[in-house]
Amino acid sequence: MQPYRGHAFVDWDDTVAENIRYFRETERQLAELIAAATNYDVTEIHHRGEELDVAVARRMGLVKDSFSTAWTECYREFVGRAGVAADVGLLREIYQLCQIPYETLQEILPGAAETLTWLHAIGFEVTIWTAGEERIQKRKVQDSGLQTLIHRVEVTTVKSPERLLGALGGRDRSRAFVVGNSAHSDIQPALAVGLPAFHIAVETWGYDKAKVDLDHPQYTRIESLAELPKRLEERFPIAL
């Protein structure tokens, strides 16, 4: 293994690239569509759809079909409550809408490209540590134009301490860290295996929410990936 200065495990969605916004926009359209078909309140439908989205993702893992499965279940639940039959055409429209967040070209978040450039330039091995389907997540990286700044992409449908250790392989844990926006998927696993965890605590969906020890010596909260170089130099001397 090449003697890198250190090993950066960087989350992708909503850390490097915009993601949650595309799902939020689609959810609003889905809720409005179901409300029009059932005469139920759009806010109630939206809330229930979000609940099912988290429940199905925990059941299926972060795979593409979990989103359409959740909103199909939401539609069937509300037509059942309304006492009307499910419409095949509407089911097809729900499925098609649910593809939009996965097909949208992601915007790169401010400062993300500059931070990846910095990590690469100072000698860190940059691993994109991301949850989802391998084909989709690797396509996102490829389409971003940032692949020359990235040494490898590790994809899993569920992030856990065990899978993080697997991604670490034989790398020196004292020279590695994780940065990401998900308390559940990025921060908890990093702290569980003793890695410094840099938490971009932005608005996210229910799946990502979890309690973390904010006083943990390995925990650092940052506002965006653009803040990472400064905070990394403060906490991680090998970055100097």
C-alpha positions in Angstrom: 0.0 0.0 0.0 1.3 3.4 -1.0 2.6 5.3 2.1 0.0 8.1 2.3 0.2 10.8 4.9 -3.3 9.7 6.1 -6.6 8.3 5.0 -9.7 10.4 4.5 -13.1 8.6 4.5 -15.4 11.2 2.9 -19.2 10.7 2.6 -20.7 11.7 -0.7 -24.4 12.6 -0.6 -24.9 16.0 1.2 -21.3 16.1 2.1 -19.6 16.5 -1.3 -22.7 16.8 -3.5 -26.3 18.1 -3.1 -28.8 15.2 -2.6 -31.5 15.7 0.0 -33.0 18.7 -1.8 -33.8 16.5 -4.8 -35.7 14.1 -2.6 -37.5 16.9 -0.8 -38.7 18.4 -4.1 -39.9 15.0 -5.3 -41.7 14.2 -2.0 -43.7 17.4 -2.3 -44.9 16.4 -5.7 -45.7 12.9 -4.5 -47.7 14.2 -1.5 -49.7 16.6 -3.8 -50.4 13.8 -6.2 -51.7 11.5 -3.5 -53.7 14.3 -1.9 -55.5 15.0 -5.1 -56.4 11.3 -5.5 -57.6 10.8 -1.9 -58.7 14.2 -0.6 -56.5 13.8 2.4 -54.4 16.7 3.7 -51.1 17.1 1.8 -49.1 17.8 5.0 -50.4 14.6 6.6 -49.5 12.6 3.5 -46.0 14.2 3.3 -45.3 13.4 6.9 -46.5 9.8 6.5 -44.5 9.4 3.4 -41.3 10.5 5.2 -42.0 8.0 8.0 -42.4 5.2 5.6 -39.3 6.2 3.7 -37.2 5.8 6.8 -38.9 2.5 7.8 -38.5 1.0 4.4 -34.8 2.1 4.1 -34.0 0.5 7.4 -35.7 -2.7 6.1 -34.3 -2.8 2.6 -31.0 -0.8 3.0 -30.2 2.3 1.0 -31.2 0.9 -2.4 -32.9 2.8 -5.1 -36.2 0.8 -4.9 -36.7 1.7 -1.2 -37.9 5.2 -2.1 -40.5 4.1 -4.6 -41.5 1.2 -2.3 -42.2 3.6 0.6 -44.3 6.0 -1.5 -46.2 3.2 -3.2 -47.0 2.0 0.4 -48.0 5.5 1.3 -50.4 5.8 -1.7 -52.0 2.4 -1.0 -52.4 3.3 2.7 -54.3 6.5 1.8 -56.5 5.1 -0.9 -57.4 2.3 1.5 -58.4 4.9 4.1 -60.3 6.8 1.5 -62.1 3.6 0.4 -61.1 3.9 -3.3 -59.2 1.5 -5.5 -55.6 2.1 -6.3 -55.1 3.4 -9.9 -52.5 1.6 -11.9 -51.7 4.7 -13.9 -51.1 6.7 -10.7 -48.9 3.9 -9.3 -46.8 4.1 -12.5 -46.6 7.9 -12.1 -45.5 7.6 -8.5 -42.8 5.1 -9.5 -41.5 7.4 -12.3 -41.4 10.4 -10.0 -39.3 8.4 -7.5 -36.6 7.9 -10.1 -36.0 11.7 -10.4 -33.6 12.1 -7.4 -31.4 9.3 -8.6 -31.3 10.6 -12.2 -30.6 14.3 -11.4 -27.1 15.5 -12.0 -25.9 16.6 -8.5 -24.6 20.0 -7.7 -21.3 20.0 -6.0 -21.5 21.8 -2.6 -19.5 24.9 -2.0 -15.9 24.2 -0.9 -16.1 20.5 -1.6 -13.9 20.4 -4.6 -11.4 22.7 -3.0 -11.2 20.5 0.1 -10.8 17.3 -1.9 -8.0 19.0 -3.9 -6.4 20.0 -0.6 -6.6 16.5 0.9 -5.1 15.1 -2.3 -2.4 17.6 -2.5 -1.1 17.1 1.0 -0.9 13.4 0.6 -4.1 11.9 2.0 -5.6 8.9 0.4 -9.2 10.0 -0.4 -11.8 7.3 -0.1 -15.4 8.2 -0.9 -17.3 6.2 1.8 -20.9 6.2 0.6 -24.1 4.3 1.2 -26.4 3.2 -1.7 -26.2 1.0 -4.7 -22.7 0.6 -6.1 -23.7 1.4 -9.8 -25.6 4.6 -8.8 -23.0 5.9 -6.3 -20.1 5.3 -8.6 -21.9 7.0 -11.5 -22.5 10.0 -9.3 -18.7 10.3 -8.6 -17.9 9.8 -12.3 -20.5 12.4 -13.4 -19.1 14.9 -10.8 -15.8 15.5 -12.6 -14.0 15.1 -9.3 -12.7 11.6 -9.8 -9.1 12.6 -10.4 -9.1 13.8 -6.7 -10.4 10.5 -5.4 -8.3 7.4 -4.9 -11.1 4.9 -4.4 -14.9 4.6 -3.9 -16.3 2.3 -1.2 -20.0 1.7 -1.5 -22.3 -0.2 1.0 -26.1 -0.4 1.3 -25.7 0.1 5.1 -22.8 1.8 6.9 -21.8 0.1 10.1 -18.7 -0.1 12.3 -18.0 -3.6 10.9 -18.2 -2.3 7.3 -16.1 0.7 8.1 -13.4 -1.6 9.4 -13.7 -3.7 6.3 -13.2 -0.5 4.2 -10.2 0.5 6.3 -8.5 -2.9 5.6 -4.9 -2.8 6.9 -4.7 1.0 7.0 -3.4 2.6 10.2 -6.4 3.8 12.2 -4.3 6.5 13.9 -3.9 8.1 10.6 -7.5 7.9 9.4 -10.7 9.9 9.9 -14.3 10.1 8.7 -16.3 13.2 7.6 -20.0 13.2 6.8 -23.4 14.6 7.5 -25.1 11.5 8.9 -25.0 10.9 12.6 -26.3 7.4 12.1 -24.2 6.3 9.1 -21.0 8.4 9.4 -20.4 9.6 12.9 -21.6 6.6 15.0 -19.6 4.0 13.1 -16.5 6.2 13.1 -16.6 6.8 16.9 -17.4 3.1 17.5 -14.1 2.1 15.8 -12.1 5.0 17.4 -11.7 7.2 14.4 -11.9 11.0 14.5 -15.4 12.0 13.2 -16.1 15.4 11.6 -19.8 15.9 11.6 -21.4 18.3 9.0 -24.6 18.8 11.0 -27.0 20.0 8.3 -30.7 19.3 7.8 -31.2 15.7 6.7 -33.8 13.0 6.7 -34.9 10.8 9.5 -32.7 7.8 8.6 -29.6 9.9 9.3 -30.6 11.1 12.8 -29.1 9.4 15.8 -27.8 10.4 19.2 -24.0 11.0 19.4 -21.8 12.0 22.2 -21.0 15.6 21.4 -18.4 15.6 24.1 -16.6 12.6 22.7 -12.9 13.5 22.3 -13.0 12.3 18.7 -16.1 14.3 17.7 -15.9 17.6 15.9 -18.8 19.5 14.4 -18.3 21.5 11.3 -20.6 23.6 9.1 -19.5 22.2 5.7 -16.6 20.4 4.0 -15.0 23.7 3.3 -14.2 24.0 7.1 -12.5 20.6 7.2 -8.9 21.7 6.4 -8.8 24.2 9.3 -10.4 21.8 11.8 -8.3 18.9 10.6 -5.1 20.8 11.2 -6.3 21.7 14.7 -7.1 18.1 15.7 -5.0 15.9 13.4 -1.3 16.9 13.4 -0.4 14.8 10.4 -2.3 17.2 8.2 0.2 19.9 8.9 
